[in-house]
Amino acid sequence: MGGKIMKLLRDDIYYVGVNDHKLDLFEGQYIVPNGMAYNSYVIKDELIAIFDTVDVKFTKEWLANLKEVLKDQKPTYLIVQHMEPDHSANIIEFLKVYPDTFVVGNTKTFTMMDQFFHTEIKHKLVVNDGDTLNLGKHTLKFVFAPMVHWPEVMVTYDEFSKTLFSADAFGKFGALDVEEDWACEARRYYIGIVGKYGFQVQNLLQKAAKLQIELICPLHGPMLDKDLGYYLNLYDIWSSYKSETDGVAIFYTSVYGHTKEAAELLAEKLREKGCPKVAITDLAREDMAEAVEDAFRYPKIVLATTTYNMQIFPFMHTFIDHLTERLFQNKTVALIENGTWAPAAAKLMKEKLANSKNLEFIEPSIRIISSLTEENKKQIAALADELMKPSKHLASERKVEAPKAKHHFACKICGFVVEYEGEELPKDFVCPICKHPASDFEKID
């Protein structure tokens, strides 16, 4: 952000993060054409809390943002929710400027801090799961979220503003000064980085369901304050390994074009039959992370490749590794193999997927000997018919709703105060004391 401040929700909560448009690969592997945001936040209350730092390349910008918000005030706490260096790299630089600040974290946080910095932290506050920290109006509750996606991760809930500071959860690729669809880059981010830890994400969602959340502040990507049920629903789908979008995803590798021809013919047949969505990917030429994202997104996938050195063609081999290490499951899978002699790719692909749960393989697989025959074309047409059948792996329309915030309403006639979920009382509400209608109540928080 380069010194600019984004004010959030209340006059005492500020955004002080930065945008990175020079980064080519996030975590050394994910292309980020629209950059990245490293988010950091400040709550200014009787006591001041800072939430996380930013990447090492932006020390000066981040400290300048802090200075613009704090003026001459001194922060009381630096809350470290996640020790990955894009969020923790500036802890020591921060303490050089604000040496009396207490660093807040859990036991695992400080173990990692020692490993990264080899420097004694003089003022430490070690918190446990469920502990609270009072800043004045704001009371912070620490909720541990181990393996979402590192073991020390915790999120922080501000009871006063009903804000969830969510660490890497609900994050996405992309800087904040770029307008783009949230779901696409959030899905690629989630599947690539957090996808293996669906069970742990489900645990966090269960904890979050007990909180009244009006704002989510992640460490990457935009702050979320509208239609929170939409985001919670997607996270529920992704972390429970359900398929989000009806359709078929076809992934192929091709040496001389014959396997590509088969893949494209299948895509054409599916479109002719009215398949809701057909995604086709050349694994040798397209972004591997996008391909992995699509494999998890759709309920039916097709893997088409050649036998190469008596193994699976390298890009397909790598692709399947990406799937299995992220606990790929709950899919209908069709296999197409090609080989001029001793074709074995279908058997080898099936073996690589053997430990993946709840996969339904369409039998038999299609075998191409060098190039497509008329019989192969008939087999592809039959496969398209099979893939058009309804899938039991598609997520239902169930929507996870964000908990409604509770507000207090006071009767202007007698002073009676009632707590109610929602922004206004029902029109038929009547004060139990003075019997005046809802129109005589005002919201007091």
N, C-alpha and C positions, 0 to 999 in steps of 0.2 A: 504493500500500500504506500510505501515511501513517505511516511509521516502523516498520511491522511487517517482520520478516525471515523469508524463506522459506529454510531451510537445504537445500542440494542435494547429494546424492550422497556427499560427503565432509564432514567437519567443517570443512574450510577453503575450501569454495565456498559463496557466499551469493548470494541474490537480493536486490537493492536497488531494484527498479523501482517504478513507480507505476501506478495505474489512473486513467483519465479518463472520468468519466460525464457531463461537461458538453458534450463534443464532439458536434455534430450531423452534420457532414460531414467524413469523413476525406479528406485531400488535396483538400478543397473540392468533392467530388463524390459520395463513397460514404456512404450513410446507415449509421450504426452504432448501432442501437437498444440494444445492450448495451455501448456504450462501446468504449474501446481500452485496451490495456496497452502501456506503454513500458518495455521490459525493460532492466535493467542488472545486471551481475554483478561479484562480487569473488572473487578467489582470494587467500587469506591464506597465504603461504608464507614462506620466509626473505626473499623480496622480494614485495611486494604489487602485484597487477595489478587495475585496474578496467576493465571492458568496457563502453564506450559511456556516454553520458549520457542524459538524457530530454528531453521537450518543455519549451519555455521556461516554460510555465505552472506547472511543478512543481519549480522550482529549490529552494525551501526544503524541500519534502518529500524530494526526492532527497538533498540534502546532509545532512538529518537521518538518513536511512536509512544513508548512508555513515558518519556519525559513530557511529551505534549499533553498527555492525559493527567499525569501525576503532578505536574508543575513542581512545587517544592515539597510535596508530601512524600513520605517514605512508606513503602509497602511493608506490611506485617508478615505476609505469607507468600511464598512461591509454591504453588501446588503442582506437583509433577505427577501427571496421570499416566504417562507413557514414556519409557526411557529410550525409545528408538531415536537415533541421533537427529532426525529431521525435526524433532520436538524438544530434545534435551540438550542439544549441542552448546547452548549459550548459558547454561546454569552457572558455570564458574565466572564467565564474563559479567553476568548479572550481579553476582555476589561481590565482585570488585567494585561495582557502583553502589550497591545497596547491601553492605556487609552485615547489617543487623537483622536482615530478613530471615525468618524461619523457613526452612525448606520442608515441605510436607510431602510425605510419601509413605509407602508401606515397607515392610522388611525387605521384600524382594527389590523394591525400588532402590533402596540404599545399597544393597549388594551390587546391583548393576552400576550404580553411580561410582562406587569404588573401582569397579573394573574399567570403566571408561575414563575416569579422570585422575585416579590415583592421588586424590586430594582430600584432606579431611574437611568435612562439612561441620562447621562449628555449631550452628543452630539447627537442630533437627527436631521435627515433630513426626513421630511414627504413629500412623493410624491403623486401625483394624476395620474390617468389614462392618459397616453399619454405624461407625463412629460419626459424631457431628462436631461441627466447628462453628461457633457463633461469631459473626462479624459486627453485629448490631441489629439492624433490621433483618439482615440475611443470615440464615442458618444453613450451613452446608452439610450434606450427608454424603459420606463416601460409600460407594457401592463397588465391591470388587468384581472385576470381569476378567478373570484369568483366561489366557489364550484367546482373547479377542483383540489382538492376535498374538500378544506376548504374555508371558506368565505373570508379570507384575502389574498389568493394566488395571486401572480402576477408573470409574466414572464418578462424577460429582453432581448431586442434585441440590439446587438452591430452592429451599422450601418457600421463600418469600416471593420470588419472581416466577417460580414454577419452571425453572430452566434446567435442562439436563445438559451438562458439559460431558459429551459422550466419547471423548478420546477419538480413536480411529473409526468407531462405529458411526454409520451414516455419512461417512466421508466419500469423496469421489476424486477422480482426476480432474484437472482443469483449474486455472486461476480464476479469481473472483471478478475480474474485469472482462470476462468473456461470457457472452450469453450462449448457453447451449442446454440441450435437454438433460435433466438431472439423471434420469434412470439409466440411460445408455452408459455413461461413464462411471456412474455409481455401481452398476452391475459388473462392468469389466474390472473395476477396482475391487469389489467384494469377492467375486469368483477367483480372481488371481491371487489376492493377498490373504483373504480371510476364509475362503471357501472350504478349506480342510476342517475348519473349526465350527461347523454348523451346530453341534451339540452345545458347545459353550455359548454360542450366540443365542440359541433358544433359551438357555438359562438366564442370560441377560434380559431378553425380552420378557420373560416371566417376572423378573424383578421390576422392570420398567412398567409393566402393566399395573403395578400397585401404586404408581406415582401419578400425580396430576401434572402432566407435562404440557406447557404452552409453547415452549421454544426449545429446539435442539441445537446445540453449538458444538459441531464436530471439529476435529483438528485439521481436516482438509475439506474443501468445498464450502458451499453456502450454508448460512444459518437457516434453519427450517422452522417456520412459524405458522404455516397454513396447511390445512388438510393433512395433519400428521398421520391420520389413519392410512393414507396412501403409502407413506414411507414405511410405516410399521408393517403393513401388509406385505410389501415387497421383501422386507427383511425376513418375515416369517416364511415366505415361499422359498427364498434363496437358502435360508439356513435349515429348512426341513427337506431340502433336496427334491422339491416338487418342480414341475415344469411350469413356466410362467405364461408362455405364448403357444397357442395351437399352431402346429405346422410341422415341417420336416426340415432338418438340417443335413446337408450332404457335404461330406469332406472327402477330398480326393488328392492323390498324387499321381502324376503321369509322366512317363519318360518320353514316349514318342507320340502321345496324343490319343492313344486308343482308350485308355482308362478315362481320360477326360471326356471323350466322346460318349462313353457309357454314362458317366455322371450327368452330363448335360442332357442326354436323352431322357434319363429318369426325371430330371427337373422339369423338362418340357411336358412329359406325360402327367406329372403331378399337377402342373398348372392347368393343363387341359381339363383335368378332372375337378378343378375348383379347390385345390388345396389352399387353406387360408393363408399360408405363408410358406415359401420355399426359399431357404438360404443355402447357397452353394459356395464352397470355399476351396481354393487351390492352396493347399497347405505349404507348398514351396514358395509361394509368392505373396501371400497375404499375412497380416499380423496374427501371430500365433495366439496372443491374448484375446483377440476378437473371436478367433475360432473356438477357443475354450469357452468363452462367454456364451456363444451360440449353442454349444453342445449341452450346456446346463439349462439353457433357456427353453429349448424345444423338447417335446416328449418323445419324438422319434428321430433317430439319427441313422445315417448311412455312411459306412466307411468303405471307400473304394481305393485299392492300391495294388501295387505290383510286388511280386516276389523279387528280392534284390539280394544277391550274395547269400541265397538260401534263407534270408530273413525278410522282415518287413521293410519296405522302402524307408529310408532314414527319417523323413519328415513325418510320416505316419507313426513311426515308432516313437518319436519324441512327443507327438500329439497325444497318443494314448497314455504315455507316461504322465503328461500334464493332467489328464483326466483322472487317472487312478490315484495320484497323490493328493487329489482334492476330493476323494471319496465319491467318485462318480457312481450314480445309482439311479434306480427307478426310471428306466428307459426301455423303449422298444428299439432294437438294433438290427440293422440289415448289413450284410457283408457282400462286397463284390471284390473278386481277386482276378489278377491277370498274370500270366506267365507263359513264356514260349516253351519252356520245359520245366517239369517238376514244380508246378505252382503250389505254394503252401501258405500264402499270405492269410487266407481266411482262417485256417487252423491256428496260425500263430497269433493273429489278432484276438481270436476267441480265448486263447490261452492267457494272453496278457490281461484280458478283462475278467478272468475266472473268479477273482476275489471281489469283484464289484457286486454289490447287493441288488437283487430284484431287477435283473436285466432279462428281457424277453428277446430271444434271437428269432428272427424270421428265417425259417428253414424251407428249402435248402438255400445256402448261399449261391451266388451267381459266379460261375467260373468262365473267364474269357481266356481262350488260348490265342495269344498274340493280338488278334483283332476281332471286332464284333461280327458275329454270324447272325443270320436271320433268327435262329433259335435263341440266341442271346437277347435279341430285340424283343422277342415274345416273352422271355423271362423278365425283362425289365418292365414291360407293360403289366405283367402279372404282379410284379413287386409293387408297382405304383398302386394297383388295386388294393393290395394288402395294407399298404401304408395309409390309405384313405380311411381305413376303419377307425372308429372312435378310440381314443386312448384313455386308459385308466390312470395314466401318470400325470395328466394335466391338473393343475391346482384348481380347486373349486372357486366359486365367486366369493367365498367367505372373506370378509374384510375385517382386519383388526383395527378397531377404532381406538383413537387416542383417548385416554381417560378425560372425561369432562372436568373442567376446573370447578371447584366449589367456591362460591362467593357468599359474602354476608350482606344481608339487606336489613335496613332499620326502618321501622314504622315512624313516619314523620308526626304521627299523632300521639302515640303512647311511648315510643322509644323501644318497643320490642324488637329483638334482633333474631333473624332466622338465617340458617345456613342452607344453601341450595346449589345443586349442580346446574350450571348454565349461566347465561349472561343476564337473564331476567326471570322474574317469578312468573308462574302460570297465571293467566288472566283471571282464573276462577279462585285464586288464592285469597283467603280472608284471614286477617290478623286474629289470632285466638284470644287476644286480650281485649282490644277495642272494637273488633269486628269490622274494621275498615278494609277496603279492597286493596289489591296489589298495586293499583295506581298511586296509593299513598305511601309506598315504600321506596327507598332509595338505596342503591348499591353503595356500600361504604368501603370496599376494597377492590 
